[in-house]
Amino acid sequence: MPRTVHIIGAGLAGLSAALKLSAGGENVVVHEATAFAGGRCRSYHDASLGMTIDNGNHLLLSGNRAALDYLRGIGAEHRLVGPPVAEFPFVDVATGQRWTLRFNDGRVPFWIFDPARRAPGTRALDYLALARLFWAPAGKTVGAVMACEGTLYWRLVEPLLLAALNIDPPQGSARLASAVIRETLAAGGRACRPLIARDGLGATLIEPALAVLQQRGATVRFEHQLRAIRFGTKRVDALDFGGETIALTDDDVIILAVPPYAAASLVRGLTVPTEFRAIVNAHFRIEPPAAQPPILGVLNGAIQWLFAFPGRLSVTISAGDRLIDTPREELAKTVWAEVAKVTNLPNALPPWQIVRERRATFAATPEQELRRPGAETAWRNLVLAGDWTNTGLPATIEGAIRSGNRAAELLARR
């Protein structure tokens, strides 16, 4: 009788593992506590807006190899849209100045020698400061490795690292910042082209994956929450779902792909990140101006990134803990005032929705990074997956998918 792979959690880590293992002919069962797949990367119909929105605005880059492989595997790579080259338009709310960063394709950064392509007010020599991050030792913050000041920092480094780490960059892990720089700026423009799911995260990353799993005979059980794990000496003996207990054969294996706090409650002695950072998103039902770029970086304001979708403008505010308790309408008015200013749209507040993820990512500090476990555990038939495990990357879509692939590879080798 073939073994069964039980995957706990239908977020991107769990789905990527399920796709890898089902492609190899494994008998896969995915158990999801909620009524939907995708975890923090999902779409839903919002009644107040009368349209489908994402719970958060997620940006992919052309160098996110695991994420693009995942999309190719489910036939959904064409659902990502973005400019044909690596370019990022910016606007400074305080001054009204606008510019566009334009990276050349190759690894040699010729763009930094062209004033029309680099951040305004910077010199080519300024960019040497980024080299300090390349050899950042473990346990150091970004602020301890490089000076977090000056025009280059505020117009390039701070927006990049704030979006990637979801923490005020000086407090962030220099080693994680180094990984971000290596896989983006240092990899050249071919790796930096921005891509967004124009039709939504669900239609792009989740629904096609579920369809492929169904075609392969995998089972996805929704509203099936794991209550407890029954541990033996060296292996997991059973999974307790409350009204149902599944006894495991000697060959059965488990991938635990749930949030860190859930994993810690299920696995005794597991060390996981315990501090988190919020992300705030605001959605407005209004047609974007004809010339509005799909992604716009915003400096010196409350908002950081403005995304344009058909019939909707959406805003992302990283490290948004300071806004978690702000009254919703007050926050919507503040955000829209800036959106209207940078888009030249009317000041009248359109239909809106605020989505706040209190625990969007683990806090990317050196201390919390050291709490990230590897995939393997003390029990031979249990492995871990999730963007909070030790992927070498911050908590991102790319990190989540890599963790699922790694868990699947470990089990495939067994």
KEKEDREN-867446 format. One record per residue (C-alpha): residue number from 1; x, y, z. Coordinates in steps of 0.05 Angstrom, whole numbers, padded with zeros to 5 digits. Layout:
! KEKEDREN-867446
<pt NUM; <X; Y; Z>>
...
! end
This chain:
! KEKEDREN-867446
<pt 1; <00000; 00000; 00000>>
<pt 2; <00031; 00068; -00020>>
<pt 3; <00046; 00117; 00035>>
<pt 4; <00004; 00179; 00048>>
<pt 5; <00034; 00248; 00053>>
<pt 6; <-00008; 00290; 00101>>
<pt 7; <00003; 00364; 00090>>
<pt 8; <-00024; 00408; 00146>>
<pt 9; <-00040; 00477; 00118>>
<pt 10; <-00061; 00500; 00048>>
<pt 11; <-00020; 00564; 00045>>
<pt 12; <00032; 00571; -00009>>
<pt 13; <00083; 00529; 00028>>
<pt 14; <00034; 00472; 00035>>
<pt 15; <00008; 00478; -00037>>
<pt 16; <00078; 00480; -00066>>
<pt 17; <00097; 00417; -00028>>
<pt 18; <00032; 00383; -00050>>
<pt 19; <00045; 00400; -00123>>
<pt 20; <00117; 00373; -00120>>
<pt 21; <00097; 00308; -00086>>
<pt 22; <00034; 00295; -00127>>
<pt 23; <00075; 00305; -00191>>
<pt 24; <00118; 00247; -00167>>
<pt 25; <00058; 00202; -00158>>
<pt 26; <00052; 00208; -00082>>
<pt 27; <-00015; 00200; -00048>>
<pt 28; <-00026; 00271; -00020>>
<pt 29; <-00078; 00295; 00030>>
<pt 30; <-00079; 00369; 00048>>
<pt 31; <-00115; 00389; 00112>>
<pt 32; <-00135; 00462; 00119>>
<pt 33; <-00165; 00491; 00182>>
<pt 34; <-00205; 00545; 00146>>
<pt 35; <-00254; 00544; 00089>>
<pt 36; <-00205; 00570; 00038>>
<pt 37; <-00134; 00559; 00012>>
<pt 38; <-00079; 00610; 00005>>
<pt 39; <-00067; 00631; 00077>>
<pt 40; <-00043; 00703; 00076>>
<pt 41; <-00041; 00702; 00000>>
<pt 42; <-00114; 00698; -00021>>
<pt 43; <-00171; 00735; -00054>>
<pt 44; <-00242; 00744; -00030>>
<pt 45; <-00306; 00779; -00051>>
<pt 46; <-00314; 00842; -00010>>
<pt 47; <-00387; 00861; -00002>>
<pt 48; <-00374; 00934; 00015>>
<pt 49; <-00335; 00945; -00050>>
<pt 50; <-00377; 00896; -00091>>
<pt 51; <-00314; 00866; -00121>>
<pt 52; <-00260; 00814; -00110>>
<pt 53; <-00198; 00839; -00075>>
<pt 54; <-00135; 00809; -00046>>
<pt 55; <-00122; 00808; 00028>>
<pt 56; <-00055; 00840; 00012>>
<pt 57; <-00017; 00867; -00047>>
<pt 58; <00040; 00820; -00063>>
<pt 59; <00095; 00838; -00112>>
<pt 60; <00136; 00785; -00147>>
<pt 61; <00201; 00796; -00185>>
<pt 62; <00224; 00762; -00249>>
<pt 63; <00282; 00733; -00209>>
<pt 64; <00236; 00696; -00160>>
<pt 65; <00253; 00629; -00192>>
<pt 66; <00214; 00584; -00145>>
<pt 67; <00151; 00626; -00151>>
<pt 68; <00155; 00628; -00227>>
<pt 69; <00168; 00553; -00231>>
<pt 70; <00107; 00543; -00187>>
<pt 71; <00065; 00585; -00234>>
<pt 72; <00091; 00549; -00295>>
<pt 73; <00074; 00483; -00262>>
<pt 74; <00001; 00503; -00254>>
<pt 75; <-00004; 00538; -00321>>
<pt 76; <-00013; 00607; -00292>>
<pt 77; <00051; 00645; -00308>>
<pt 78; <00013; 00685; -00361>>
<pt 79; <-00031; 00714; -00306>>
<pt 80; <00027; 00758; -00281>>
<pt 81; <00035; 00826; -00313>>
<pt 82; <00089; 00878; -00310>>
<pt 83; <00133; 00924; -00352>>
<pt 84; <00178; 00891; -00404>>
<pt 85; <00240; 00918; -00368>>
<pt 86; <00260; 00929; -00296>>
<pt 87; <00234; 00998; -00279>>
<pt 88; <00203; 01028; -00217>>
<pt 89; <00168; 01096; -00219>>
<pt 90; <00170; 01137; -00155>>
<pt 91; <00138; 01201; -00130>>
<pt 92; <00157; 01243; -00069>>
<pt 93; <00094; 01267; -00035>>
<pt 94; <00130; 01322; 00000>>
<pt 95; <00161; 01355; -00061>>
<pt 96; <00120; 01327; -00119>>
<pt 97; <00184; 01303; -00153>>
<pt 98; <00177; 01242; -00198>>
<pt 99; <00229; 01195; -00226>>
<pt 100; <00237; 01124; -00251>>
<pt 101; <00292; 01075; -00232>>
<pt 102; <00312; 01036; -00294>>
<pt 103; <00359; 00977; -00285>>
<pt 104; <00399; 00948; -00343>>
<pt 105; <00390; 00874; -00355>>
<pt 106; <00461; 00849; -00340>>
<pt 107; <00494; 00840; -00273>>
<pt 108; <00542; 00897; -00284>>
<pt 109; <00502; 00957; -00259>>
<pt 110; <00513; 01007; -00315>>
<pt 111; <00449; 01042; -00294>>
<pt 112; <00482; 01073; -00233>>
<pt 113; <00527; 01114; -00281>>
<pt 114; <00467; 01145; -00316>>
<pt 115; <00434; 01203; -00279>>
<pt 116; <00370; 01190; -00318>>
<pt 117; <00365; 01118; -00293>>
<pt 118; <00390; 01122; -00221>>
<pt 119; <00356; 01155; -00161>>
<pt 120; <00359; 01231; -00169>>
<pt 121; <00408; 01267; -00124>>
<pt 122; <00454; 01206; -00119>>
<pt 123; <00523; 01194; -00149>>
<pt 124; <00551; 01129; -00176>>
<pt 125; <00601; 01124; -00118>>
<pt 126; <00544; 01127; -00068>>
<pt 127; <00522; 01057; -00089>>
<pt 128; <00586; 01026; -00062>>
<pt 129; <00554; 01031; 00006>>
<pt 130; <00509; 00973; -00013>>
<pt 131; <00571; 00928; -00016>>
<pt 132; <00574; 00930; 00060>>
<pt 133; <00511; 00887; 00062>>
<pt 134; <00542; 00833; 00019>>
<pt 135; <00587; 00809; 00074>>
<pt 136; <00542; 00823; 00132>>
<pt 137; <00556; 00777; 00191>>
<pt 138; <00501; 00739; 00227>>
<pt 139; <00470; 00774; 00286>>
<pt 140; <00479; 00844; 00259>>
<pt 141; <00426; 00895; 00242>>
<pt 142; <00425; 00935; 00178>>
<pt 143; <00437; 00997; 00220>>
<pt 144; <00500; 00967; 00249>>
<pt 145; <00528; 00950; 00180>>
<pt 146; <00512; 01012; 00139>>
<pt 147; <00492; 01084; 00150>>
<pt 148; <00416; 01090; 00144>>
<pt 149; <00416; 01161; 00120>>
<pt 150; <00428; 01202; 00058>>
<pt 151; <00393; 01208; -00009>>
<pt 152; <00410; 01138; -00034>>
<pt 153; <00383; 01107; 00030>>
<pt 154; <00317; 01145; 00029>>
<pt 155; <00305; 01139; -00046>>
<pt 156; <00326; 01067; -00058>>
<pt 157; <00351; 01026; 00001>>
<pt 158; <00296; 01043; 00050>>
<pt 159; <00237; 01030; 00002>>
<pt 160; <00268; 00964; -00021>>
<pt 161; <00285; 00937; 00048>>
<pt 162; <00221; 00961; 00081>>
<pt 163; <00180; 00924; 00029>>
<pt 164; <00223; 00861; 00032>>
<pt 165; <00235; 00856; 00107>>
<pt 166; <00170; 00889; 00132>>
<pt 167; <00208; 00923; 00187>>
<pt 168; <00241; 00991; 00196>>
<pt 169; <00307; 00974; 00159>>
<pt 170; <00357; 00997; 00212>>
<pt 171; <00326; 00945; 00260>>
<pt 172; <00325; 00890; 00207>>
<pt 173; <00372; 00831; 00199>>
<pt 174; <00432; 00851; 00156>>
<pt 175; <00438; 00779; 00133>>
<pt 176; <00367; 00778; 00107>>
<pt 177; <00378; 00846; 00075>>
<pt 178; <00440; 00818; 00042>>
<pt 179; <00398; 00761; 00012>>
<pt 180; <00349; 00811; -00015>>
<pt 181; <00404; 00854; -00047>>
<pt 182; <00439; 00793; -00076>>
<pt 183; <00375; 00766; -00109>>
<pt 184; <00352; 00834; -00135>>
<pt 185; <00399; 00892; -00148>>
<pt 186; <00462; 00849; -00152>>
<pt 187; <00428; 00800; -00200>>
<pt 188; <00414; 00853; -00252>>
<pt 189; <00352; 00878; -00286>>
<pt 190; <00332; 00810; -00312>>
<pt 191; <00317; 00790; -00240>>
<pt 192; <00284; 00856; -00220>>
<pt 193; <00225; 00863; -00267>>
<pt 194; <00163; 00874; -00223>>
<pt 195; <00104; 00828; -00233>>
<pt 196; <00034; 00831; -00203>>
<pt 197; <-00026; 00785; -00205>>
<pt 198; <-00072; 00830; -00246>>
<pt 199; <-00133; 00784; -00237>>
<pt 200; <-00119; 00772; -00163>>
<pt 201; <-00078; 00725; -00121>>
<pt 202; <-00132; 00672; -00118>>
<pt 203; <-00141; 00668; -00193>>
<pt 204; <-00066; 00668; -00204>>
<pt 205; <-00033; 00628; -00148>>
<pt 206; <-00087; 00588; -00112>>
<pt 207; <-00145; 00566; -00156>>
<pt 208; <-00101; 00537; -00212>>
<pt 209; <-00060; 00499; -00160>>
<pt 210; <-00122; 00468; -00130>>
<pt 211; <-00146; 00449; -00200>>
<pt 212; <-00080; 00414; -00214>>
<pt 213; <-00081; 00377; -00148>>
<pt 214; <-00152; 00353; -00163>>
<pt 215; <-00130; 00328; -00231>>
<pt 216; <-00075; 00288; -00199>>
<pt 217; <-00122; 00256; -00149>>
<pt 218; <-00097; 00293; -00088>>
<pt 219; <-00147; 00307; -00032>>
<pt 220; <-00157; 00376; -00001>>
<pt 221; <-00200; 00376; 00062>>
<pt 222; <-00224; 00444; 00084>>
<pt 223; <-00247; 00462; 00154>>
<pt 224; <-00206; 00404; 00179>>
<pt 225; <-00164; 00433; 00235>>
<pt 226; <-00109; 00392; 00267>>
<pt 227; <-00120; 00393; 00342>>
<pt 228; <-00060; 00352; 00366>>
<pt 229; <-00003; 00309; 00342>>
<pt 230; <00007; 00242; 00376>>
<pt 231; <00082; 00232; 00382>>
<pt 232; <00120; 00167; 00390>>
<pt 233; <00193; 00162; 00407>>
<pt 234; <00221; 00174; 00337>>
<pt 235; <00160; 00184; 00295>>
<pt 236; <00090; 00214; 00295>>
<pt 237; <00039; 00159; 00308>>
<pt 238; <-00027; 00196; 00295>>
<pt 239; <-00060; 00261; 00276>>
<pt 240; <-00118; 00284; 00320>>
<pt 241; <-00170; 00327; 00284>>
<pt 242; <-00219; 00329; 00342>>
<pt 243; <-00276; 00287; 00315>>
<pt 244; <-00228; 00244; 00276>>
<pt 245; <-00160; 00213; 00291>>
<pt 246; <-00117; 00187; 00234>>
<pt 247; <-00069; 00132; 00253>>
<pt 248; <-00005; 00134; 00211>>
<pt 249; <00028; 00074; 00180>>
<pt 250; <00103; 00064; 00184>>
<pt 251; <00110; 00096; 00116>>
<pt 252; <00063; 00156; 00123>>
<pt 253; <00095; 00225; 00130>>
<pt 254; <00073; 00295; 00150>>
<pt 255; <00090; 00365; 00127>>
<pt 256; <00070; 00416; 00179>>
<pt 257; <00058; 00481; 00139>>
<pt 258; <00021; 00525; 00189>>
<pt 259; <00039; 00592; 00220>>
<pt 260; <00095; 00591; 00272>>
<pt 261; <00050; 00602; 00332>>
<pt 262; <00006; 00544; 00309>>
<pt 263; <00066; 00499; 00298>>
<pt 264; <00093; 00515; 00367>>
<pt 265; <00027; 00494; 00398>>
<pt 266; <00029; 00427; 00362>>
<pt 267; <00102; 00408; 00368>>
<pt 268; <00133; 00406; 00437>>
<pt 269; <00199; 00442; 00445>>
<pt 270; <00196; 00475; 00376>>
<pt 271; <00232; 00541; 00372>>
<pt 272; <00198; 00591; 00326>>
<pt 273; <00195; 00666; 00315>>
<pt 274; <00152; 00699; 00368>>
<pt 275; <00150; 00771; 00345>>
<pt 276; <00112; 00796; 00285>>
<pt 277; <00100; 00858; 00242>>
<pt 278; <00036; 00882; 00211>>
<pt 279; <00018; 00902; 00140>>
<pt 280; <-00039; 00950; 00124>>
<pt 281; <-00074; 00950; 00057>>
<pt 282; <-00126; 00999; 00032>>
<pt 283; <-00170; 00986; -00029>>
<pt 284; <-00210; 01039; -00066>>
<pt 285; <-00263; 01024; -00119>>
<pt 286; <-00246; 01074; -00172>>
<pt 287; <-00219; 01070; -00243>>
<pt 288; <-00144; 01087; -00243>>
<pt 289; <-00122; 01144; -00289>>
<pt 290; <-00104; 01121; -00359>>
<pt 291; <-00030; 01136; -00349>>
<pt 292; <-00025; 01106; -00279>>
<pt 293; <00032; 01055; -00275>>
<pt 294; <00015; 00986; -00247>>
<pt 295; <00062; 00999; -00188>>
<pt 296; <00083; 01066; -00160>>
<pt 297; <00131; 01077; -00102>>
<pt 298; <00112; 01133; -00056>>
<pt 299; <00161; 01169; -00010>>
<pt 300; <00152; 01215; 00049>>
<pt 301; <00079; 01197; 00060>>
<pt 302; <00037; 01148; 00099>>
<pt 303; <00032; 01102; 00039>>
<pt 304; <00091; 01065; 00007>>
<pt 305; <00066; 01029; -00055>>
<pt 306; <00005; 01043; -00099>>
<pt 307; <-00021; 00987; -00144>>
<pt 308; <-00068; 00999; -00202>>
<pt 309; <-00118; 00944; -00220>>
<pt 310; <-00179; 00946; -00265>>
<pt 311; <-00231; 00987; -00227>>
<pt 312; <-00189; 00992; -00165>>
<pt 313; <-00130; 01027; -00133>>
<pt 314; <-00095; 00991; -00075>>
<pt 315; <-00044; 01015; -00025>>
<pt 316; <00007; 00976; 00016>>
<pt 317; <00038; 01001; 00081>>
<pt 318; <00092; 00956; 00108>>
<pt 319; <00113; 00954; 00181>>
<pt 320; <00043; 00981; 00194>>
<pt 321; <00038; 00967; 00269>>
<pt 322; <00030; 01041; 00284>>
<pt 323; <-00035; 01040; 00244>>
<pt 324; <-00067; 00977; 00271>>
<pt 325; <-00111; 01014; 00320>>
<pt 326; <-00126; 01076; 00278>>
<pt 327; <-00201; 01082; 00266>>
<pt 328; <-00217; 01053; 00198>>
<pt 329; <-00250; 01114; 00167>>
<pt 330; <-00196; 01161; 00192>>
<pt 331; <-00144; 01116; 00161>>
<pt 332; <-00182; 01111; 00095>>
<pt 333; <-00187; 01187; 00090>>
<pt 334; <-00113; 01197; 00106>>
<pt 335; <-00092; 01146; 00054>>
<pt 336; <-00139; 01170; 00001>>
<pt 337; <-00115; 01242; 00009>>
<pt 338; <-00046; 01219; -00012>>
<pt 339; <-00071; 01174; -00067>>
<pt 340; <-00112; 01232; -00096>>
<pt 341; <-00052; 01277; -00092>>
<pt 342; <-00005; 01231; -00131>>
<pt 343; <-00058; 01210; -00182>>
<pt 344; <-00093; 01277; -00191>>
<pt 345; <-00160; 01243; -00176>>
<pt 346; <-00216; 01280; -00139>>
<pt 347; <-00209; 01287; -00064>>
<pt 348; <-00278; 01257; -00051>>
<pt 349; <-00269; 01190; -00016>>
<pt 350; <-00291; 01132; -00062>>
<pt 351; <-00317; 01065; -00035>>
<pt 352; <-00261; 01036; 00007>>
<pt 353; <-00238; 00977; 00048>>
<pt 354; <-00182; 00971; 00099>>
<pt 355; <-00148; 00903; 00109>>
<pt 356; <-00100; 00897; 00167>>
<pt 357; <-00057; 00835; 00178>>
<pt 358; <-00031; 00840; 00249>>
<pt 359; <00017; 00782; 00242>>
<pt 360; <00033; 00789; 00168>>
<pt 361; <00106; 00768; 00176>>
<pt 362; <00155; 00749; 00231>>
<pt 363; <00196; 00807; 00254>>
<pt 364; <00258; 00804; 00211>>
<pt 365; <00307; 00822; 00267>>
<pt 366; <00372; 00784; 00279>>
<pt 367; <00343; 00755; 00343>>
<pt 368; <00280; 00729; 00310>>
<pt 369; <00319; 00703; 00250>>
<pt 370; <00358; 00658; 00297>>
<pt 371; <00292; 00627; 00320>>
<pt 372; <00274; 00601; 00251>>
<pt 373; <00278; 00525; 00250>>
<pt 374; <00302; 00482; 00193>>
<pt 375; <00256; 00435; 00156>>
<pt 376; <00276; 00371; 00193>>
<pt 377; <00251; 00354; 00263>>
<pt 378; <00268; 00302; 00315>>
<pt 379; <00213; 00257; 00287>>
<pt 380; <00233; 00221; 00223>>
<pt 381; <00164; 00227; 00190>>
<pt 382; <00152; 00300; 00206>>
<pt 383; <00181; 00360; 00168>>
<pt 384; <00165; 00434; 00171>>
<pt 385; <00149; 00485; 00117>>
<pt 386; <00131; 00559; 00117>>
<pt 387; <00161; 00627; 00102>>
<pt 388; <00180; 00630; 00177>>
<pt 389; <00226; 00570; 00172>>
<pt 390; <00299; 00580; 00156>>
<pt 391; <00295; 00594; 00082>>
<pt 392; <00350; 00646; 00081>>
<pt 393; <00299; 00697; 00056>>
<pt 394; <00250; 00743; 00091>>
<pt 395; <00177; 00723; 00097>>
<pt 396; <00157; 00727; 00024>>
<pt 397; <00119; 00687; -00029>>
<pt 398; <00186; 00664; -00056>>
<pt 399; <00208; 00640; 00013>>
<pt 400; <00143; 00604; 00026>>
<pt 401; <00146; 00566; -00040>>
<pt 402; <00220; 00548; -00031>>
<pt 403; <00204; 00520; 00038>>
<pt 404; <00149; 00476; 00009>>
<pt 405; <00195; 00451; -00045>>
<pt 406; <00249; 00436; 00006>>
<pt 407; <00201; 00397; 00050>>
<pt 408; <00178; 00357; -00011>>
<pt 409; <00249; 00342; -00032>>
<pt 410; <00266; 00317; 00038>>
<pt 411; <00208; 00269; 00038>>
<pt 412; <00220; 00246; -00034>>
<pt 413; <00290; 00225; -00014>>
<pt 414; <00264; 00183; 00043>>
! end
